[in-house]
Amino acid sequence: MSEETRSETYAELASVGPYGVRPGHALITMVEPHPGHEYAYNRWYEDDHYYAGAMAMPWMYAGRRWVATRELQDLRAPEKSAVARPVTAGCYLSTYWITEGRYDDHMKWTVGINKRLNRDARVHQERTHVFTAFQDHETTVYRDGAAGPRDFHALDHPYAGLILQVIDAEGPGERAELLERLRTRDLPRRLTGSPAAMVTVFRPTPLPGDRMTYVKQVEGVDTRLTLLWFLERDPRECWTEHFADLETLGADAGRVELVAPFIPTVPGTDRYVDELR
C-alpha cells in the first residue's frame, strides 16, 4: 500500500462512525512493577508506553495515571481480595476513556500496535498485570447534579485522588439489580456531602484471543462492576470520615473484592516512586 493510499484511508475512516465525547468504554489497568524495577518501569511508562501504547491510538481520547504509595496501599480492603493477591499488589493504575461505539475499532489497533511494540522490544517485562480490563460504561452518578465537570472531563480535571472499587455479584441478574440500586440509591446517598464529585460505573468485557500473553483473561465478565470514585481531596486526608466503610457498599447484593485509593502521578517525574515499598 502506498503512502498516499494509507493517508486517504485515514480520511475515509474519520468520515464515518460514532465520534461523540461520551466515555462509552474504558481501559483500566492496575500494574505491579517487580521489586527493584520501580524506577525503570515508571520511566518506561511515562516516557514511552503512555503515549505509544495508549494515547496515540485512535478513539482513546483521555488518560491519566495514578499511584498508591505504601501508606495508600495499607488503606485497601478487603484483606482477602479476588482481584489483588495480596491486596497491596498493584501500585500503579492507568485509566483511559474510549469513544462510545468505537471499542471494536480501537481493539483492532491496540492488538496490532502492542504486537509491534513487543517485537521492537518497547515493552517493559518486569511487571505484573494485577487487574487489567477493557470496560463498558454503565452509568455515572454526580454529587452536584448538572453542576461541575462531566465524566468525559474526569481524566483531565485536576482531581486529587481516585478510588478503584470492584464488586462481584452472584450472577448477571443480581448484577443488574445491584447496578440499579447503586445508581438510584446507594451512590447518590454516599456522594452527598462527600469529597467525591462523581462515580463512574463500568462492567468488564473479555479481552481478545490474540491479546498479549502477559495479560490474563478478564474475570467476572457477567458478574462484576468496576467503580471509579473521583475525589476532590487527597484520600489520605478524608479516608476515615468518608471511605473507610466502602467495603460494605452493596455487600448484601454481592461481595466487594477491592477498595483501593490512589493519587495522581506527576507526569515527567519520579515522584512517589520511593514511597511504594
Solvent accessible surface area in square Angstrom, and as a share of the most:
residue,aa,sasa,rsa
1,M,161,0.72
2,S,63,0.41
3,E,115,0.51
4,E,130,0.58
5,T,66,0.38
6,R,103,0.38
7,S,60,0.39
8,E,98,0.44
9,T,50,0.29
10,Y,127,0.48
11,A,62,0.48
12,E,111,0.50
13,L,107,0.53
14,A,78,0.60
15,S,87,0.56
16,V,95,0.55
17,G,46,0.44
18,P,67,0.42
19,Y,179,0.68
20,G,49,0.47
21,V,91,0.53
22,R,105,0.38
23,P,0,0.00
24,G,6,0.06
25,H,22,0.10
26,A,0,0.00
27,L,24,0.12
28,I,0,0.00
29,T,9,0.05
30,M,0,0.00
31,V,5,0.03
32,E,28,0.13
33,P,0,0.00
34,H,56,0.25
35,P,110,0.69
36,G,73,0.71
37,H,66,0.29
38,E,18,0.08
39,Y,116,0.44
40,A,53,0.41
41,Y,3,0.01
42,N,4,0.02
43,R,65,0.24
44,W,32,0.11
45,Y,13,0.05
46,E,14,0.06
47,D,91,0.47
48,D,34,0.17
49,H,22,0.10
50,Y,36,0.14
51,Y,118,0.45
52,A,25,0.19
53,G,8,0.08
54,A,3,0.02
55,M,52,0.23
56,A,77,0.59
57,M,8,0.03
58,P,45,0.28
59,W,66,0.23
60,M,7,0.03
61,Y,78,0.30
62,A,2,0.01
63,G,9,0.09
64,R,45,0.17
65,R,11,0.04
66,W,0,0.00
67,V,0,0.00
68,A,0,0.00
69,T,2,0.01
70,R,102,0.37
71,E,103,0.46
72,L,0,0.00
73,Q,5,0.02
74,D,91,0.47
75,L,55,0.27
76,R,18,0.07
77,A,22,0.17
78,P,9,0.06
79,E,151,0.68
80,K,164,0.70
81,S,9,0.06
82,A,32,0.25
83,V,9,0.05
84,A,1,0.00
85,R,162,0.59
86,P,93,0.59
87,V,16,0.09
88,T,27,0.16
89,A,15,0.12
90,G,0,0.00
91,C,1,0.00
92,Y,5,0.02
93,L,0,0.00
94,S,4,0.03
95,T,0,0.00
96,Y,2,0.01
97,W,0,0.00
98,I,0,0.00
99,T,5,0.03
100,E,77,0.35
101,G,47,0.45
102,R,16,0.06
103,Y,37,0.14
104,D,98,0.51
105,D,62,0.32
106,H,0,0.00
107,M,16,0.07
108,K,159,0.67
109,W,95,0.33
110,T,11,0.07
111,V,20,0.12
112,G,40,0.38
113,I,32,0.16
114,N,25,0.13
115,K,86,0.36
116,R,135,0.49
117,L,7,0.04
118,N,63,0.32
119,R,172,0.63
120,D,77,0.40
121,A,93,0.72
122,R,104,0.38
123,V,13,0.07
124,H,29,0.13
125,Q,107,0.48
126,E,66,0.30
127,R,25,0.09
128,T,69,0.40
129,H,29,0.13
130,V,16,0.09
131,F,13,0.05
132,T,21,0.12
133,A,1,0.01
134,F,13,0.06
135,Q,0,0.00
136,D,26,0.13
137,H,28,0.13
138,E,59,0.27
139,T,18,0.10
140,T,24,0.14
141,V,13,0.08
142,Y,54,0.21
143,R,62,0.23
144,D,71,0.37
145,G,42,0.40
146,A,99,0.76
147,A,64,0.49
148,G,52,0.50
149,P,36,0.23
150,R,53,0.19
151,D,11,0.06
152,F,60,0.25
153,H,78,0.35
154,A,0,0.00
155,L,4,0.02
156,D,105,0.54
157,H,63,0.28
158,P,105,0.66
159,Y,3,0.01
160,A,34,0.27
161,G,0,0.00
162,L,0,0.00
163,I,0,0.00
164,L,0,0.00
165,Q,0,0.00
166,V,0,0.00
167,I,0,0.00
168,D,27,0.14
169,A,9,0.07
170,E,147,0.66
171,G,10,0.09
172,P,85,0.54
173,G,44,0.42
174,E,75,0.34
175,R,32,0.12
176,A,63,0.49
177,E,123,0.55
178,L,1,0.00
179,L,32,0.16
180,E,82,0.37
181,R,52,0.19
182,L,0,0.00
183,R,103,0.38
184,T,73,0.42
185,R,110,0.40
186,D,13,0.07
187,L,0,0.00
188,P,48,0.30
189,R,157,0.57
190,R,58,0.21
191,L,1,0.00
192,T,107,0.62
193,G,67,0.64
194,S,10,0.06
195,P,9,0.06
196,A,0,0.00
197,A,11,0.09
198,M,1,0.00
199,V,0,0.00
200,T,0,0.00
201,V,0,0.00
202,F,0,0.00
203,R,81,0.30
204,P,0,0.00
205,T,12,0.07
206,P,76,0.48
207,L,14,0.07
208,P,37,0.23
209,G,76,0.73
210,D,74,0.38
211,R,71,0.26
212,M,28,0.12
213,T,140,0.81
214,Y,70,0.27
215,V,17,0.10
216,K,99,0.42
217,Q,70,0.31
218,V,20,0.12
219,E,82,0.37
220,G,24,0.23
221,V,42,0.24
222,D,83,0.43
223,T,31,0.18
224,R,13,0.05
225,L,1,0.01
226,T,0,0.00
227,L,0,0.00
228,L,0,0.00
229,W,1,0.00
230,F,0,0.00
231,L,0,0.00
232,E,82,0.37
233,R,98,0.36
234,D,27,0.14
235,P,0,0.00
236,R,77,0.28
237,E,117,0.53
238,C,3,0.02
239,W,21,0.07
240,T,124,0.72
241,E,133,0.59
242,H,41,0.18
243,F,3,0.01
244,A,60,0.46
245,D,74,0.38
246,L,1,0.00
247,E,70,0.31
248,T,87,0.51
249,L,11,0.05
250,G,3,0.03
251,A,52,0.40
252,D,121,0.63
253,A,29,0.23
254,G,14,0.14
255,R,115,0.42
256,V,5,0.03
257,E,12,0.05
258,L,0,0.00
259,V,3,0.01
260,A,0,0.00
261,P,0,0.00
262,F,0,0.00
263,I,6,0.03
264,P,26,0.17
265,T,18,0.11
266,V,54,0.31
267,P,103,0.65
268,G,60,0.57
269,T,54,0.31
270,D,50,0.26
271,R,147,0.54
272,Y,26,0.10
273,V,6,0.04
274,D,113,0.59
275,E,78,0.35
276,L,0,0.00
277,R,131,0.48
